[in-house]
């Protein structure tokens, strides 16, 4: 949770910076705190990971309403739009991704804290592998642009290579880490690589509209946190939806 909250705050601050020309400290704090609140509401009270009953839910709702009231009382509507966009784009997807660990794909022996980090870790590995495979196959065989107006470096050949290689990797990862069957593992790989690509293109589109190269400079060689985790924001919740359906059917 500490890791996810750190990523959420870092991405929230970057998003606020690039979407608003003059961003004050108050706006940054408001955006970060409200994103944490939405993240908490979407994750903490689910599946008994932290089961505090209705008190926790009421507290979070009251806090959220207070933050909204403060924001509306002294800021323009444009500020509120940025904050709400950060909830939809950052807080809720990361919360859904983190809930992967609550899915009981196979029996979890620990009863006090029933959380399985493998469900998250293998998706991270697939996302990173997908980006790497797309880069390598695109460099080697890429000729046809995938989305030239959004991301000129991406190629159709790179995407195809990423799909095939990520599905092969998923075939082994899914079976030998979280107990998925062969077809379910391949399906997870396909979901991850598809939504990873969409997440990357979505953030690239935002940067094209704003006419910027990177979302930030926090990570040398990678740009900002948004540049590094853009794929996660789409592939994470998609993997949760896929694995949720798997556990429901099985």
CORWOCOR-V462048 format. One record per residue. N is the residue number from 0. RES is the residue in one small letter. SS is DSSP state (H for helix, E for strand, - for the rest). NEAR is the number of other C-alpha atoms within 8 Angstrom. Layout:
{{N & RES & SS & NEAR} {N & RES & SS & NEAR}}
This chain:
{{0 & x & - & 5} {1 & x & H & 5} {2 & x & H & 6} {3 & x & H & 9} {4 & x & H & 9} {5 & x & H & 8} {6 & x & H & 9} {7 & x & H & 14} {8 & x & H & 11} {9 & x & H & 9} {10 & x & H & 11} {11 & x & H & 14} {12 & x & H & 11} {13 & x & H & 13} {14 & x & H & 11} {15 & x & H & 14} {16 & x & H & 10} {17 & x & H & 9} {18 & x & H & 8} {19 & x & - & 7} {20 & x & - & 6} {21 & x & - & 5} {22 & x & - & 9} {23 & x & - & 6} {24 & x & H & 6} {25 & x & H & 6} {26 & x & H & 10} {27 & x & H & 12} {28 & x & H & 8} {29 & x & H & 10} {30 & x & H & 13} {31 & x & H & 12} {32 & x & H & 8} {33 & x & H & 12} {34 & x & H & 16} {35 & x & H & 12} {36 & x & H & 11} {37 & x & H & 12} {38 & x & H & 13} {39 & x & H & 11} {40 & x & H & 11} {41 & x & H & 11} {42 & x & H & 11} {43 & x & - & 9} {44 & x & - & 15} {45 & x & - & 9} {46 & x & - & 6} {47 & x & - & 6} {48 & x & - & 11} {49 & x & - & 7} {50 & x & - & 9} {51 & x & - & 7} {52 & x & H & 7} {53 & x & H & 6} {54 & x & H & 7} {55 & x & H & 9} {56 & x & H & 10} {57 & x & H & 8} {58 & x & H & 8} {59 & x & H & 11} {60 & x & H & 9} {61 & x & H & 8} {62 & x & H & 9} {63 & x & H & 11} {64 & x & H & 8} {65 & x & H & 8} {66 & x & H & 10} {67 & x & H & 8} {68 & x & H & 8} {69 & x & H & 8} {70 & x & H & 11} {71 & x & H & 10} {72 & x & H & 6} {73 & x & H & 6} {74 & x & - & 8} {75 & x & - & 7} {76 & x & H & 7} {77 & x & H & 6} {78 & x & H & 10} {79 & x & H & 11} {80 & x & H & 8} {81 & x & H & 10} {82 & x & H & 12} {83 & x & H & 8} {84 & x & H & 9} {85 & x & H & 13} {86 & x & H & 13} {87 & x & H & 9} {88 & x & H & 9} {89 & x & H & 14} {90 & x & H & 14} {91 & x & H & 12} {92 & x & H & 13} {93 & x & H & 15} {94 & x & H & 12} {95 & x & H & 13} {96 & x & H & 12} {97 & x & H & 12} {98 & x & H & 10} {99 & x & H & 13} {100 & x & H & 12} {101 & x & H & 10} {102 & x & - & 12} {103 & x & - & 9} {104 & x & - & 8} {105 & x & - & 6} {106 & x & - & 5} {107 & x & - & 9} {108 & x & - & 5} {109 & x & - & 7} {110 & x & - & 6} {111 & x & - & 4} {112 & x & - & 6} {113 & x & - & 10} {114 & x & - & 10} {115 & x & - & 12} {116 & x & - & 7} {117 & x & H & 9} {118 & x & H & 11} {119 & x & H & 12} {120 & x & H & 8} {121 & x & H & 11} {122 & x & H & 11} {123 & x & H & 9} {124 & x & H & 8} {125 & x & H & 14} {126 & x & H & 14} {127 & x & H & 8} {128 & x & H & 9} {129 & x & H & 14} {130 & x & H & 9} {131 & x & H & 9} {132 & x & H & 13} {133 & x & H & 14} {134 & x & H & 10} {135 & x & H & 9} {136 & x & H & 13} {137 & x & H & 16} {138 & x & H & 8} {139 & x & H & 6} {140 & x & H & 8} {141 & x & - & 12} {142 & x & - & 8} {143 & x & - & 7} {144 & x & E & 11} {145 & x & E & 9} {146 & x & E & 9} {147 & x & - & 9} {148 & x & - & 5} {149 & x & - & 9} {150 & x & E & 11} {151 & x & E & 10} {152 & x & E & 6} {153 & x & E & 14} {154 & x & E & 14} {155 & x & H & 12} {156 & x & H & 12} {157 & x & H & 17} {158 & x & H & 11} {159 & x & H & 9} {160 & x & H & 12} {161 & x & H & 15} {162 & x & H & 13} {163 & x & H & 8} {164 & x & H & 10} {165 & x & H & 15} {166 & x & H & 14} {167 & x & H & 10} {168 & x & H & 10} {169 & x & H & 13} {170 & x & H & 13} {171 & x & H & 10} {172 & x & H & 11} {173 & x & H & 17} {174 & x & H & 12} {175 & x & H & 8} {176 & x & H & 8} {177 & x & - & 11} {178 & x & - & 9} {179 & x & - & 10} {180 & x & - & 8} {181 & x & H & 10} {182 & x & H & 7} {183 & x & H & 10} {184 & x & H & 16} {185 & x & H & 13} {186 & x & H & 9} {187 & x & H & 14} {188 & x & H & 16} {189 & x & H & 11} {190 & x & H & 12} {191 & x & H & 15} {192 & x & H & 15} {193 & x & H & 10} {194 & x & H & 12} {195 & x & H & 15} {196 & x & H & 9} {197 & x & H & 10} {198 & x & H & 14} {199 & x & H & 10} {200 & x & H & 10} {201 & x & H & 8} {202 & x & H & 11} {203 & x & H & 10} {204 & x & H & 10} {205 & x & H & 8} {206 & x & H & 12} {207 & x & H & 10} {208 & x & H & 6} {209 & x & H & 8} {210 & x & - & 6} {211 & x & - & 7} {212 & x & - & 6} {213 & x & - & 9} {214 & x & - & 14} {215 & x & - & 11} {216 & x & - & 9} {217 & x & - & 7} {218 & x & E & 9} {219 & x & - & 6} {220 & x & - & 4} {221 & x & - & 8} {222 & x & E & 13} {223 & x & - & 13} {224 & x & H & 14} {225 & x & H & 12} {226 & x & H & 12} {227 & x & H & 9} {228 & x & H & 8} {229 & x & - & 12} {230 & x & - & 14} {231 & x & H & 12} {232 & x & H & 13} {233 & x & H & 13} {234 & x & H & 16} {235 & x & H & 15} {236 & x & H & 12} {237 & x & H & 11} {238 & x & H & 14} {239 & x & H & 12} {240 & x & H & 8} {241 & x & H & 10} {242 & x & H & 11} {243 & x & H & 9} {244 & x & H & 8} {245 & x & H & 9} {246 & x & H & 10} {247 & x & H & 6} {248 & x & H & 5} {249 & x & - & 4}}
